[in-house]
Amino acid sequence: MKKKETKVEKITSEELEKVKTQQNNIQKVLLDLGALEARKLDVFKAYEEFHTELESTKKELEGKYGQVNIDLKDGIYTPIEKAEPTK
């Protein structure tokens, strides 16, 4: 019995290079997205830490000066007036 020869067909070398380049570009973008996601988590953590510090400072200042509005330009503060309940 004779073996039937199978013809191997393939794309051109230019087409292969094009596909490889496109695949590499996708891999690079996915790697960048992963790095961005990790960076985003770091930024969120920093935000939470700064926010916690600010809230702590606000409590300290409130303990010292009472409930006040502080002008961040010059540090002048004014008491917060409590609205009286309407009857």
C-alpha angles and dihedrals in degrees: 000000000000121000114235112235115229119213114228112222125194142166122261120275090247091054091047092051090048092053092045091051092049091048091050090050091053091050091051092050092049090050090050091049090053091050091048091051091052090048090049090056090051091051092049090051091050090049091052091049093049091046091051090050091050093050090050091051091048090054091049092050092045089053090052102038105017122233105338142153112236122208104223092205097065109000095247112148134200127196117255108242115223115227113237115235115258118238 
